[in-house]
Amino acid sequence: MAKVVHFEVPSDEIERAKTFYRDVFEWSFSRWDGPSEYWLADTGEGEGIGGGFLKRQLPGQPILMTVEIEKIEVTLAKVIAGGGEIVGGPMTIPGVGHIAYIQDTEGNLLGIMEKLPDEA
């Protein structure tokens, strides 16, 4: 069974968004060492998942959840067969995994990720 492993919160002002989530949910943040401004969110110990905060790139850009899957090509084929659409990727993020973005039959955007073998 695939599970949600990550979320992204697009923000017009990342610092304002981080302050809100820190104050409301007591999340903590650390800067990701990547090519663009991206903050990793630590949502606490236990069953919760972590996420990221990034600069909003599109008007109305929604919060995005990412689902970990076994094989990206197999899942992409299932997306198409099920009436969904591939809207980005697949691409590889070094040290993370193979990522693609899909749209479900209701127009919702999701990320899917196959972890790299050394990250599994």
PyMOL CGO cylinders between C-alpha atoms (Angstrom):
from pymol import cmd
from pymol.cgo import CYLINDER

trace = [
    CYLINDER, 0.00, 0.00, 0.00, 1.37, 3.41, -0.94, 0.3, 1, 1, 1, 1, 1, 1,
    CYLINDER, 1.37, 3.41, -0.94, 1.56, 6.03, 1.80, 0.3, 1, 1, 1, 1, 1, 1,
    CYLINDER, 1.56, 6.03, 1.80, 1.82, 9.80, 1.94, 0.3, 1, 1, 1, 1, 1, 1,
    CYLINDER, 1.82, 9.80, 1.94, 5.44, 10.64, 2.76, 0.3, 1, 1, 1, 1, 1, 1,
    CYLINDER, 5.44, 10.64, 2.76, 5.78, 14.38, 2.15, 0.3, 1, 1, 1, 1, 1, 1,
    CYLINDER, 5.78, 14.38, 2.15, 3.81, 17.56, 1.61, 0.3, 1, 1, 1, 1, 1, 1,
    CYLINDER, 3.81, 17.56, 1.61, 4.64, 20.99, 0.21, 0.3, 1, 1, 1, 1, 1, 1,
    CYLINDER, 4.64, 20.99, 0.21, 3.14, 24.31, 1.22, 0.3, 1, 1, 1, 1, 1, 1,
    CYLINDER, 3.14, 24.31, 1.22, 3.51, 27.00, -1.45, 0.3, 1, 1, 1, 1, 1, 1,
    CYLINDER, 3.51, 27.00, -1.45, 3.86, 30.44, 0.10, 0.3, 1, 1, 1, 1, 1, 1,
    CYLINDER, 3.86, 30.44, 0.10, 3.81, 34.03, -1.10, 0.3, 1, 1, 1, 1, 1, 1,
    CYLINDER, 3.81, 34.03, -1.10, 6.00, 34.91, 1.91, 0.3, 1, 1, 1, 1, 1, 1,
    CYLINDER, 6.00, 34.91, 1.91, 7.83, 31.86, 3.22, 0.3, 1, 1, 1, 1, 1, 1,
    CYLINDER, 7.83, 31.86, 3.22, 8.86, 33.49, 6.52, 0.3, 1, 1, 1, 1, 1, 1,
    CYLINDER, 8.86, 33.49, 6.52, 5.26, 34.49, 7.26, 0.3, 1, 1, 1, 1, 1, 1,
    CYLINDER, 5.26, 34.49, 7.26, 4.06, 30.95, 6.49, 0.3, 1, 1, 1, 1, 1, 1,
    CYLINDER, 4.06, 30.95, 6.49, 6.78, 29.36, 8.63, 0.3, 1, 1, 1, 1, 1, 1,
    CYLINDER, 6.78, 29.36, 8.63, 5.87, 31.65, 11.52, 0.3, 1, 1, 1, 1, 1, 1,
    CYLINDER, 5.87, 31.65, 11.52, 2.21, 30.67, 11.23, 0.3, 1, 1, 1, 1, 1, 1,
    CYLINDER, 2.21, 30.67, 11.23, 2.90, 26.91, 11.22, 0.3, 1, 1, 1, 1, 1, 1,
    CYLINDER, 2.90, 26.91, 11.22, 5.52, 27.26, 13.97, 0.3, 1, 1, 1, 1, 1, 1,
    CYLINDER, 5.52, 27.26, 13.97, 3.13, 29.23, 16.19, 0.3, 1, 1, 1, 1, 1, 1,
    CYLINDER, 3.13, 29.23, 16.19, 0.02, 27.14, 15.49, 0.3, 1, 1, 1, 1, 1, 1,
    CYLINDER, 0.02, 27.14, 15.49, 1.47, 23.60, 15.29, 0.3, 1, 1, 1, 1, 1, 1,
    CYLINDER, 1.47, 23.60, 15.29, 4.92, 24.03, 16.90, 0.3, 1, 1, 1, 1, 1, 1,
    CYLINDER, 4.92, 24.03, 16.90, 6.69, 22.79, 13.76, 0.3, 1, 1, 1, 1, 1, 1,
    CYLINDER, 6.69, 22.79, 13.76, 10.39, 23.53, 13.28, 0.3, 1, 1, 1, 1, 1, 1,
    CYLINDER, 10.39, 23.53, 13.28, 12.19, 24.31, 10.03, 0.3, 1, 1, 1, 1, 1, 1,
    CYLINDER, 12.19, 24.31, 10.03, 15.61, 23.83, 8.48, 0.3, 1, 1, 1, 1, 1, 1,
    CYLINDER, 15.61, 23.83, 8.48, 16.90, 25.15, 5.16, 0.3, 1, 1, 1, 1, 1, 1,
    CYLINDER, 16.90, 25.15, 5.16, 17.37, 22.49, 2.45, 0.3, 1, 1, 1, 1, 1, 1,
    CYLINDER, 17.37, 22.49, 2.45, 20.75, 22.67, 0.74, 0.3, 1, 1, 1, 1, 1, 1,
    CYLINDER, 20.75, 22.67, 0.74, 19.39, 22.70, -2.80, 0.3, 1, 1, 1, 1, 1, 1,
    CYLINDER, 19.39, 22.70, -2.80, 19.36, 25.03, -5.80, 0.3, 1, 1, 1, 1, 1, 1,
    CYLINDER, 19.36, 25.03, -5.80, 16.29, 27.01, -4.68, 0.3, 1, 1, 1, 1, 1, 1,
    CYLINDER, 16.29, 27.01, -4.68, 14.89, 28.32, -1.41, 0.3, 1, 1, 1, 1, 1, 1,
    CYLINDER, 14.89, 28.32, -1.41, 13.20, 25.36, 0.25, 0.3, 1, 1, 1, 1, 1, 1,
    CYLINDER, 13.20, 25.36, 0.25, 12.55, 24.81, 3.94, 0.3, 1, 1, 1, 1, 1, 1,
    CYLINDER, 12.55, 24.81, 3.94, 12.02, 21.34, 5.42, 0.3, 1, 1, 1, 1, 1, 1,
    CYLINDER, 12.02, 21.34, 5.42, 9.29, 21.14, 8.05, 0.3, 1, 1, 1, 1, 1, 1,
    CYLINDER, 9.29, 21.14, 8.05, 9.68, 18.84, 11.04, 0.3, 1, 1, 1, 1, 1, 1,
    CYLINDER, 9.68, 18.84, 11.04, 6.15, 18.01, 12.20, 0.3, 1, 1, 1, 1, 1, 1,
    CYLINDER, 6.15, 18.01, 12.20, 7.21, 15.96, 15.22, 0.3, 1, 1, 1, 1, 1, 1,
    CYLINDER, 7.21, 15.96, 15.22, 7.97, 12.40, 16.18, 0.3, 1, 1, 1, 1, 1, 1,
    CYLINDER, 7.97, 12.40, 16.18, 5.79, 9.37, 15.58, 0.3, 1, 1, 1, 1, 1, 1,
    CYLINDER, 5.79, 9.37, 15.58, 3.46, 8.66, 12.69, 0.3, 1, 1, 1, 1, 1, 1,
    CYLINDER, 3.46, 8.66, 12.69, 3.47, 12.16, 11.18, 0.3, 1, 1, 1, 1, 1, 1,
    CYLINDER, 3.47, 12.16, 11.18, 5.18, 13.09, 7.94, 0.3, 1, 1, 1, 1, 1, 1,
    CYLINDER, 5.18, 13.09, 7.94, 7.57, 15.92, 7.16, 0.3, 1, 1, 1, 1, 1, 1,
    CYLINDER, 7.57, 15.92, 7.16, 7.11, 18.50, 4.49, 0.3, 1, 1, 1, 1, 1, 1,
    CYLINDER, 7.11, 18.50, 4.49, 8.56, 21.53, 2.79, 0.3, 1, 1, 1, 1, 1, 1,
    CYLINDER, 8.56, 21.53, 2.79, 7.82, 25.20, 2.27, 0.3, 1, 1, 1, 1, 1, 1,
    CYLINDER, 7.82, 25.20, 2.27, 8.63, 26.90, -1.02, 0.3, 1, 1, 1, 1, 1, 1,
    CYLINDER, 8.63, 26.90, -1.02, 7.91, 30.12, -2.89, 0.3, 1, 1, 1, 1, 1, 1,
    CYLINDER, 7.91, 30.12, -2.89, 4.51, 30.00, -4.64, 0.3, 1, 1, 1, 1, 1, 1,
    CYLINDER, 4.51, 30.00, -4.64, 5.10, 29.54, -8.38, 0.3, 1, 1, 1, 1, 1, 1,
    CYLINDER, 5.10, 29.54, -8.38, 1.53, 29.62, -9.73, 0.3, 1, 1, 1, 1, 1, 1,
    CYLINDER, 1.53, 29.62, -9.73, -1.57, 31.58, -8.66, 0.3, 1, 1, 1, 1, 1, 1,
    CYLINDER, -1.57, 31.58, -8.66, -3.78, 29.38, -6.49, 0.3, 1, 1, 1, 1, 1, 1,
    CYLINDER, -3.78, 29.38, -6.49, -1.07, 26.72, -6.20, 0.3, 1, 1, 1, 1, 1, 1,
    CYLINDER, -1.07, 26.72, -6.20, -2.42, 24.13, -3.73, 0.3, 1, 1, 1, 1, 1, 1,
    CYLINDER, -2.42, 24.13, -3.73, -0.71, 22.26, -0.92, 0.3, 1, 1, 1, 1, 1, 1,
    CYLINDER, -0.71, 22.26, -0.92, 0.83, 19.21, -2.56, 0.3, 1, 1, 1, 1, 1, 1,
    CYLINDER, 0.83, 19.21, -2.56, 1.09, 15.75, -1.05, 0.3, 1, 1, 1, 1, 1, 1,
    CYLINDER, 1.09, 15.75, -1.05, 3.64, 13.23, -2.27, 0.3, 1, 1, 1, 1, 1, 1,
    CYLINDER, 3.64, 13.23, -2.27, 2.98, 9.49, -2.18, 0.3, 1, 1, 1, 1, 1, 1,
    CYLINDER, 2.98, 9.49, -2.18, 5.84, 7.00, -1.98, 0.3, 1, 1, 1, 1, 1, 1,
    CYLINDER, 5.84, 7.00, -1.98, 5.47, 4.23, -4.55, 0.3, 1, 1, 1, 1, 1, 1,
    CYLINDER, 5.47, 4.23, -4.55, 7.53, 1.15, -5.51, 0.3, 1, 1, 1, 1, 1, 1,
    CYLINDER, 7.53, 1.15, -5.51, 8.21, 1.75, -9.23, 0.3, 1, 1, 1, 1, 1, 1,
    CYLINDER, 8.21, 1.75, -9.23, 7.54, 5.09, -10.86, 0.3, 1, 1, 1, 1, 1, 1,
    CYLINDER, 7.54, 5.09, -10.86, 7.02, 3.76, -14.40, 0.3, 1, 1, 1, 1, 1, 1,
    CYLINDER, 7.02, 3.76, -14.40, 4.49, 1.16, -13.18, 0.3, 1, 1, 1, 1, 1, 1,
    CYLINDER, 4.49, 1.16, -13.18, 2.58, 3.79, -11.21, 0.3, 1, 1, 1, 1, 1, 1,
    CYLINDER, 2.58, 3.79, -11.21, 2.59, 6.25, -14.14, 0.3, 1, 1, 1, 1, 1, 1,
    CYLINDER, 2.59, 6.25, -14.14, 1.06, 3.54, -16.34, 0.3, 1, 1, 1, 1, 1, 1,
    CYLINDER, 1.06, 3.54, -16.34, -1.65, 3.00, -13.70, 0.3, 1, 1, 1, 1, 1, 1,
    CYLINDER, -1.65, 3.00, -13.70, -2.32, 6.76, -13.60, 0.3, 1, 1, 1, 1, 1, 1,
    CYLINDER, -2.32, 6.76, -13.60, -2.96, 6.84, -17.36, 0.3, 1, 1, 1, 1, 1, 1,
    CYLINDER, -2.96, 6.84, -17.36, -5.05, 3.64, -17.27, 0.3, 1, 1, 1, 1, 1, 1,
    CYLINDER, -5.05, 3.64, -17.27, -7.13, 5.06, -14.43, 0.3, 1, 1, 1, 1, 1, 1,
    CYLINDER, -7.13, 5.06, -14.43, -7.97, 8.25, -16.28, 0.3, 1, 1, 1, 1, 1, 1,
    CYLINDER, -7.97, 8.25, -16.28, -5.36, 10.50, -14.68, 0.3, 1, 1, 1, 1, 1, 1,
    CYLINDER, -5.36, 10.50, -14.68, -2.67, 12.58, -16.34, 0.3, 1, 1, 1, 1, 1, 1,
    CYLINDER, -2.67, 12.58, -16.34, 1.09, 12.99, -15.98, 0.3, 1, 1, 1, 1, 1, 1,
    CYLINDER, 1.09, 12.99, -15.98, 1.79, 16.71, -15.62, 0.3, 1, 1, 1, 1, 1, 1,
    CYLINDER, 1.79, 16.71, -15.62, 5.50, 16.75, -14.75, 0.3, 1, 1, 1, 1, 1, 1,
    CYLINDER, 5.50, 16.75, -14.75, 8.50, 14.44, -14.85, 0.3, 1, 1, 1, 1, 1, 1,
    CYLINDER, 8.50, 14.44, -14.85, 9.56, 11.92, -14.12, 0.3, 1, 1, 1, 1, 1, 1,
    CYLINDER, 9.56, 11.92, -14.12, 12.83, 13.43, -12.94, 0.3, 1, 1, 1, 1, 1, 1,
    CYLINDER, 12.83, 13.43, -12.94, 15.51, 12.40, -10.48, 0.3, 1, 1, 1, 1, 1, 1,
    CYLINDER, 15.51, 12.40, -10.48, 16.38, 14.44, -7.41, 0.3, 1, 1, 1, 1, 1, 1,
    CYLINDER, 16.38, 14.44, -7.41, 19.85, 13.28, -6.34, 0.3, 1, 1, 1, 1, 1, 1,
    CYLINDER, 19.85, 13.28, -6.34, 19.86, 11.74, -2.88, 0.3, 1, 1, 1, 1, 1, 1,
    CYLINDER, 19.86, 11.74, -2.88, 16.06, 11.64, -2.79, 0.3, 1, 1, 1, 1, 1, 1,
    CYLINDER, 16.06, 11.64, -2.79, 14.43, 9.67, -5.60, 0.3, 1, 1, 1, 1, 1, 1,
    CYLINDER, 14.43, 9.67, -5.60, 12.54, 9.64, -8.88, 0.3, 1, 1, 1, 1, 1, 1,
    CYLINDER, 12.54, 9.64, -8.88, 9.69, 12.17, -8.78, 0.3, 1, 1, 1, 1, 1, 1,
    CYLINDER, 9.69, 12.17, -8.78, 6.71, 12.80, -11.04, 0.3, 1, 1, 1, 1, 1, 1,
    CYLINDER, 6.71, 12.80, -11.04, 3.61, 14.96, -10.74, 0.3, 1, 1, 1, 1, 1, 1,
    CYLINDER, 3.61, 14.96, -10.74, 0.20, 13.64, -11.69, 0.3, 1, 1, 1, 1, 1, 1,
    CYLINDER, 0.20, 13.64, -11.69, -3.35, 14.89, -11.82, 0.3, 1, 1, 1, 1, 1, 1,
    CYLINDER, -3.35, 14.89, -11.82, -6.14, 12.63, -10.64, 0.3, 1, 1, 1, 1, 1, 1,
    CYLINDER, -6.14, 12.63, -10.64, -9.55, 12.30, -12.30, 0.3, 1, 1, 1, 1, 1, 1,
    CYLINDER, -9.55, 12.30, -12.30, -10.85, 15.22, -10.20, 0.3, 1, 1, 1, 1, 1, 1,
    CYLINDER, -10.85, 15.22, -10.20, -8.09, 17.64, -11.19, 0.3, 1, 1, 1, 1, 1, 1,
    CYLINDER, -8.09, 17.64, -11.19, -6.08, 17.29, -7.98, 0.3, 1, 1, 1, 1, 1, 1,
    CYLINDER, -6.08, 17.29, -7.98, -2.29, 17.49, -8.24, 0.3, 1, 1, 1, 1, 1, 1,
    CYLINDER, -2.29, 17.49, -8.24, -0.17, 14.87, -6.46, 0.3, 1, 1, 1, 1, 1, 1,
    CYLINDER, -0.17, 14.87, -6.46, 3.50, 14.00, -6.37, 0.3, 1, 1, 1, 1, 1, 1,
    CYLINDER, 3.50, 14.00, -6.37, 4.70, 10.42, -6.56, 0.3, 1, 1, 1, 1, 1, 1,
    CYLINDER, 4.70, 10.42, -6.56, 8.17, 9.32, -5.50, 0.3, 1, 1, 1, 1, 1, 1,
    CYLINDER, 8.17, 9.32, -5.50, 10.22, 6.17, -5.95, 0.3, 1, 1, 1, 1, 1, 1,
    CYLINDER, 10.22, 6.17, -5.95, 13.06, 6.28, -3.44, 0.3, 1, 1, 1, 1, 1, 1,
    CYLINDER, 13.06, 6.28, -3.44, 16.54, 5.70, -4.78, 0.3, 1, 1, 1, 1, 1, 1,
    CYLINDER, 16.54, 5.70, -4.78, 17.87, 2.21, -3.93, 0.3, 1, 1, 1, 1, 1, 1,
    CYLINDER, 17.87, 2.21, -3.93, 20.39, 3.57, -1.39, 0.3, 1, 1, 1, 1, 1, 1,
    CYLINDER, 20.39, 3.57, -1.39, 17.63, 5.69, 0.24, 0.3, 1, 1, 1, 1, 1, 1,
    CYLINDER, 17.63, 5.69, 0.24, 15.09, 2.85, 0.70, 0.3, 1, 1, 1, 1, 1, 1,
]
cmd.load_cgo(trace, "trace")
